[in-house]
Amino acid sequence: MIEMFETLDGGDYVVGEDDILLDNSLNSIGYTSFFGGNLKENTTQGRKPSGAFYNDYWGNCDVFNEPDLQFNSNTERQLAFTPIRSGNLGVFEQASQKDLQYLKTSGKASTVSSSVKIVNPGKIKLDVTVKQPSKTEPEGFTIFWDETLQRLSDV
């Protein structure tokens, strides 16, 4: 996984001396899972006719027939197009679970859980906890989303 960091106007990758750095931390994995795919639609199974334009994430080219391993930005899509209100918190949780499903499918996690709460009007906090089979303690990460700015927030 490429090491990513949030710039609050879209993420960026980390460059070392002469190369892009790699990272297996949950922050990079979570960021890529939630915001690294295609905002418009999920990757479809199979290939389109030669010369057809693809809207999907380039990283899914090797997993067209394995939707549980694809990055499809379900979380970003829901955050962008679903109003933040208490009745929709389950929608955000389900989207995050779907985006992180590949961790369980690939065997990198034994459990993945997420919870969402409204922290201010128009702002939500999404907490994710992942239990990796090789570690004794679960790890987690948190993101904040600002509905008005339509981007991640620092709180």
Secondary structure as the mmCIF struct_conf table of DSSP 4:
data_model
#
loop_
_struct_conf.conf_type_id
_struct_conf.id
_struct_conf.beg_label_comp_id
_struct_conf.beg_label_asym_id
_struct_conf.beg_label_seq_id
_struct_conf.end_label_comp_id
_struct_conf.end_label_asym_id
_struct_conf.end_label_seq_id
STRN STRN1 ILE A 2 ILE A 2
STRN STRN2 MET A 4 GLU A 6
BEND BEND1 LEU A 8 GLY A 10
STRN STRN3 GLY A 11 TYR A 13
STRN STRN4 VAL A 15 VAL A 15
BEND BEND2 GLU A 17 ASP A 19
STRN STRN5 ILE A 20 ILE A 20
HELX_LH_PP_P HELX_LH_PP_P1 LEU A 21 LEU A 21
STRN STRN6 LEU A 22 LEU A 22
HELX_RH_AL_P HELX_RH_AL_P1 LEU A 26 PHE A 35
BEND BEND3 GLY A 36 GLY A 37
BEND BEND4 LEU A 39 LYS A 40
HELX_LH_PP_P HELX_LH_PP_P2 ASN A 42 THR A 44
BEND BEND5 GLN A 45 GLY A 46
HELX_LH_PP_P HELX_LH_PP_P3 LYS A 48 PRO A 49
TURN_TY1_P TURN_TY1_P1 SER A 50 GLY A 51
HELX_LH_PP_P HELX_LH_PP_P4 ALA A 52 TYR A 54
BEND BEND6 ASP A 56 ASP A 56
HELX_RH_3T_P HELX_RH_3T_P1 TRP A 58 ASN A 60
TURN_TY1_P TURN_TY1_P2 CYS A 61 ASP A 62
TURN_TY1_P TURN_TY1_P3 PHE A 64 ASN A 65
HELX_RH_3T_P HELX_RH_3T_P2 PRO A 67 LEU A 69
HELX_RH_AL_P HELX_RH_AL_P2 ASN A 74 PHE A 81
BEND BEND7 THR A 82 THR A 82
BEND BEND8 ARG A 85 ARG A 85
HELX_RH_3T_P HELX_RH_3T_P3 SER A 86 ASN A 88
HELX_RH_AL_P HELX_RH_AL_P3 LEU A 89 THR A 105
TURN_TY1_P TURN_TY1_P4 SER A 106 GLY A 107
BEND BEND9 LYS A 108 LYS A 108
BEND BEND10 SER A 110 SER A 110
STRN STRN7 THR A 111 ASN A 120
TURN_TY1_P TURN_TY1_P5 PRO A 121 GLY A 122
STRN STRN8 LYS A 123 LYS A 131
TURN_TY1_P TURN_TY1_P6 PRO A 133 SER A 134
BEND BEND11 THR A 136 GLU A 137
STRN STRN9 GLU A 139 ASP A 146
TURN_TY1_P TURN_TY1_P7 GLU A 147 GLN A 150
STRN STRN10 ARG A 151 SER A 153
#
